[in-house]
Amino acid sequence: MLNHFAANCSFSFSNLMMQSPLRYTMMERRFLYKLSEEIKRRYTKMGLAVKDNWDNLVFHMTDEDIACVGGKKNWKRTYHVVRQLADRTVIQYTRNEKGELILGYFHWIDSFNWNTSTNNYTVRVSPELYSYVINLTKEFTILDLHTAIRLESKYSQKFYEFCCQYSGNFRYSDPENLNTHFKQRVVKINITVFRFMFGLSELHDPKSGEVIAKAKYQRFQQIINKVIVPAQQELYELYKNGLCSVWFDYYATDCLNSKSAPTTLYFFIYSKKYPKSKEVALDRPWKEGDEPLIPFEDRKPKTKKTRLSITDWKKMPADSQRDYILRYIKSYLKPEEVGYYIRKIDEAQSKCKDSYAQVIQVLYEKQQQEKYIRGTLAYKHKSLIDFVFNENLKEFGWNIPPMKKEQYKEPLLFSTN
């Protein structure tokens, strides 16, 4: 008998299997986690390093063993899962030594029997899994079984495997641009590859052209709402409560500051060993308006920048100074905010003729910051209100506090044209 699957231990899972398209339900994957852990436990005792010994890899199970996957009251659900896995085909795309594409079809479970007399089950693992499921001498990832079993969706399970795989000293190297240096634990994935990995793309048999699996969530926002965000939230909540060691942030290119469809996803992997930030306020999933997530390292030698001073802006006519400020803040602030800030700036200028130049100075210095350059519109909006006007102007002895809610209702009694 299995004597119950171990409830809190680590097990190895093939990276090749994790990168294969996701075609299992949450319950099916839970059972496969348990099965992989049991295979590991028997690896040495049964000599599973020798492929021929996999022919005898048989597990004897009871209803109690079955129930430990889906719960004692849901043994029937787990029973159906094991029965389905006997029919479920594993699709594996590999390449041989010549680089030729090899498409493989096989099963996790070679046979599944129920003894009507003893009410026990016999599960025989397919020998074809020898090269894929567990190989302690090649590429594999250590997962925590207790965490893996706890996850409540197949996408959270897939992301957990993904985060564990890249949570160490991994550093992405971009074959398209070798001069770009990524930070550690940042993973760049083309949206087409992501869809394939997570079982969202339509799969065809390359030989017959037959549709193996239909496409899911064809619009990008559906992928965000149905796949990425729920998995991120589940992993983060478990991480925050000490029940998971990894979680992630993400952003997509071509969708932060434009309306074009995203082409690339960047994932930032965090762990107990390599947390996101020491600042509690930022130790949460990234959201619109936060400092931008920057995946790259700046390895360029630091050179001393020539700092333009306020005297450079003072050479401009006052009308031109005001026009520059107005045009710039119109790009990021709401109309009522534009009216509020230009009025405050005009008031300051009437008291000190250098005020326009001072505003241009702090705007210019903010525009030189990489985080501001890469920031979203919401981040730039927040930066102007909270920092440029409220904090940075204090360098010149004055500032403009954020606009109060009741001031949004005030009519504009002057022109901002």
ZIJO-V793952 format. One record per residue. SS is DSSP state (H for helix, E for strand, - for the rest). Layout:
BEGIN
ss->SS
ss->SS
END
This chain:
BEGIN
ss->-
ss->-
ss->-
ss->-
ss->-
ss->-
ss->-
ss->-
ss->-
ss->E
ss->E
ss->E
ss->E
ss->E
ss->H
ss->H
ss->H
ss->H
ss->-
ss->-
ss->-
ss->-
ss->-
ss->-
ss->-
ss->H
ss->H
ss->H
ss->H
ss->H
ss->H
ss->H
ss->H
ss->H
ss->H
ss->H
ss->H
ss->H
ss->H
ss->H
ss->H
ss->H
ss->-
ss->-
ss->-
ss->-
ss->-
ss->-
ss->-
ss->-
ss->H
ss->H
ss->H
ss->H
ss->H
ss->H
ss->-
ss->E
ss->E
ss->E
ss->E
ss->-
ss->H
ss->H
ss->H
ss->H
ss->H
ss->H
ss->H
ss->H
ss->-
ss->H
ss->H
ss->H
ss->H
ss->H
ss->H
ss->H
ss->H
ss->H
ss->H
ss->H
ss->H
ss->H
ss->H
ss->H
ss->H
ss->-
ss->E
ss->E
ss->E
ss->E
ss->E
ss->E
ss->E
ss->-
ss->-
ss->-
ss->-
ss->-
ss->E
ss->E
ss->E
ss->E
ss->E
ss->E
ss->E
ss->-
ss->E
ss->E
ss->E
ss->E
ss->E
ss->E
ss->-
ss->-
ss->-
ss->-
ss->-
ss->-
ss->E
ss->E
ss->E
ss->E
ss->E
ss->-
ss->H
ss->H
ss->H
ss->H
ss->H
ss->-
ss->-
ss->-
ss->-
ss->-
ss->-
ss->-
ss->-
ss->E
ss->E
ss->E
ss->E
ss->E
ss->H
ss->H
ss->H
ss->H
ss->H
ss->H
ss->-
ss->-
ss->-
ss->H
ss->H
ss->H
ss->H
ss->H
ss->H
ss->H
ss->H
ss->H
ss->H
ss->H
ss->H
ss->-
ss->-
ss->-
ss->-
ss->-
ss->E
ss->-
ss->-
ss->-
ss->-
ss->-
ss->-
ss->-
ss->-
ss->-
ss->-
ss->E
ss->-
ss->E
ss->-
ss->E
ss->E
ss->E
ss->E
ss->E
ss->H
ss->H
ss->H
ss->H
ss->H
ss->H
ss->H
ss->-
ss->-
ss->-
ss->-
ss->-
ss->E
ss->E
ss->-
ss->-
ss->-
ss->-
ss->-
ss->-
ss->E
ss->E
ss->E
ss->-
ss->-
ss->-
ss->-
ss->-
ss->-
ss->H
ss->H
ss->H
ss->H
ss->H
ss->H
ss->H
ss->H
ss->H
ss->H
ss->H
ss->H
ss->H
ss->H
ss->H
ss->H
ss->H
ss->H
ss->H
ss->H
ss->H
ss->-
ss->-
ss->-
ss->-
ss->-
ss->E
ss->E
ss->E
ss->E
ss->E
ss->E
ss->E
ss->-
ss->-
ss->-
ss->-
ss->-
ss->-
ss->-
ss->-
ss->-
ss->-
ss->-
ss->E
ss->E
ss->E
ss->E
ss->E
ss->E
ss->E
ss->E
ss->-
ss->-
ss->-
ss->-
ss->-
ss->-
ss->-
ss->-
ss->H
ss->H
ss->H
ss->-
ss->-
ss->-
ss->-
ss->-
ss->-
ss->-
ss->-
ss->-
ss->-
ss->-
ss->-
ss->-
ss->E
ss->-
ss->-
ss->-
ss->-
ss->-
ss->-
ss->-
ss->-
ss->-
ss->-
ss->-
ss->-
ss->-
ss->H
ss->H
ss->H
ss->H
ss->H
ss->-
ss->-
ss->-
ss->H
ss->H
ss->H
ss->H
ss->H
ss->H
ss->H
ss->H
ss->H
ss->H
ss->H
ss->H
ss->H
ss->-
ss->-
ss->-
ss->-
ss->H
ss->H
ss->H
ss->H
ss->H
ss->H
ss->H
ss->H
ss->H
ss->H
ss->H
ss->H
ss->H
ss->H
ss->H
ss->H
ss->H
ss->-
ss->-
ss->-
ss->H
ss->H
ss->H
ss->H
ss->H
ss->H
ss->H
ss->H
ss->H
ss->H
ss->H
ss->H
ss->H
ss->-
ss->-
ss->H
ss->H
ss->H
ss->H
ss->H
ss->-
ss->-
ss->H
ss->H
ss->H
ss->H
ss->H
ss->H
ss->H
ss->H
ss->H
ss->H
ss->H
ss->H
ss->H
ss->-
ss->-
ss->H
ss->H
ss->H
ss->H
ss->H
ss->-
ss->-
ss->-
ss->-
ss->-
ss->-
ss->-
ss->-
ss->H
ss->H
ss->H
ss->H
ss->H
ss->-
ss->-
ss->-
ss->-
ss->-
ss->-
ss->-
ss->-
END
